[in-house]
């Protein structure tokens, strides 16, 4: 027996729904009821599309502290990526060809 009830949603609908959640700071459960989509399905969409650059650009923060924490996390992530790249650069610079 299939778990899917046969409904298929196109990518634009999924992205617009996630964008609506992010922009309006709405609860996933509430939006799931509003649009008639299973809550677990909607959580999957948020997980999949919520990290895309266009979604990150529209995210609003409830407090300045939340924005500060998000920016500090982003800085830590970028610093970690830079360290990895530096180590890789040194590794490949030393390796004999």
C-alpha positions as CSV (number, residue, x, y, z in Angstrom):
1,X,0.0,0.0,0.0
2,X,1.3,3.4,-0.9
3,X,1.8,6.1,1.7
4,X,1.3,8.8,-0.9
5,X,-2.3,10.0,-1.4
6,X,-1.5,10.8,-5.0
7,X,-1.0,14.5,-4.7
8,X,2.0,16.0,-6.4
9,X,3.1,19.5,-5.9
10,X,5.3,21.4,-8.4
11,X,8.6,23.0,-7.3
12,X,7.3,26.6,-7.5
13,X,4.4,25.8,-5.1
14,X,6.8,24.2,-2.6
15,X,9.2,27.1,-2.8
16,X,6.4,29.7,-2.5
17,X,5.0,27.9,0.5
18,X,8.4,27.8,2.3
19,X,8.9,31.4,1.4
20,X,5.5,32.3,2.9
21,X,6.5,30.5,6.1
22,X,9.9,32.2,6.3
23,X,8.7,35.7,5.4
24,X,5.7,35.7,7.8
25,X,7.4,33.8,10.6
26,X,4.4,31.3,10.6
27,X,4.3,28.0,12.3
28,X,4.6,25.0,9.9
29,X,1.5,23.4,11.4
30,X,-0.6,26.5,10.8
31,X,0.5,26.8,7.2
32,X,0.0,23.1,6.6
33,X,-3.7,23.5,7.7
34,X,-4.0,26.6,5.5
35,X,-2.8,25.1,2.3
36,X,-4.0,21.5,2.9
37,X,-0.6,19.8,3.0
38,X,0.5,17.2,5.5
39,X,2.6,18.8,8.2
40,X,5.4,16.3,7.9
41,X,5.5,17.0,4.1
42,X,5.8,20.7,4.8
43,X,8.6,20.2,7.3
44,X,10.5,18.3,4.5
45,X,10.0,21.2,2.1
46,X,11.3,23.7,4.7
47,X,14.3,21.5,5.3
48,X,15.0,21.1,1.6
49,X,14.3,24.7,0.4
50,X,14.8,26.7,3.5
51,X,18.5,26.8,3.2
52,X,18.6,28.0,-0.4
53,X,20.1,31.5,-0.8
54,X,16.9,33.1,-2.0
55,X,15.1,31.8,1.1
56,X,17.9,32.9,3.5
57,X,17.7,36.4,2.0
58,X,14.0,36.8,3.1
59,X,14.3,35.4,6.6
60,X,13.3,37.8,9.2
61,X,14.5,37.7,12.8
62,X,12.3,38.0,15.8
63,X,14.9,39.9,17.8
64,X,18.2,41.7,17.2
65,X,19.7,39.0,19.4
66,X,18.5,36.3,17.0
67,X,19.9,38.1,14.1
68,X,23.2,38.6,15.9
69,X,23.4,34.9,16.7
70,X,22.7,33.9,13.1
71,X,25.4,36.3,11.8
72,X,27.9,35.0,14.4
73,X,27.1,31.4,13.3
74,X,27.6,32.4,9.7
75,X,31.0,34.0,10.5
76,X,32.1,30.9,12.4
77,X,31.1,28.7,9.4
78,X,33.0,30.9,7.0
79,X,36.1,31.0,9.2
80,X,36.0,27.2,9.4
81,X,35.7,26.9,5.6
82,X,38.6,29.3,5.2
83,X,40.8,27.2,7.6
84,X,39.9,24.0,5.6
85,X,40.9,25.8,2.3
86,X,44.1,27.0,3.8
87,X,45.1,23.5,5.0
88,X,44.2,22.1,1.5
89,X,46.3,24.8,-0.1
90,X,49.3,24.0,2.0
91,X,48.9,20.3,1.4
92,X,48.8,20.7,-2.3
93,X,51.6,23.2,-2.4
94,X,53.9,20.7,-0.6
95,X,53.0,17.6,-2.6
96,X,55.5,16.6,-5.3
97,X,54.2,16.5,-8.8
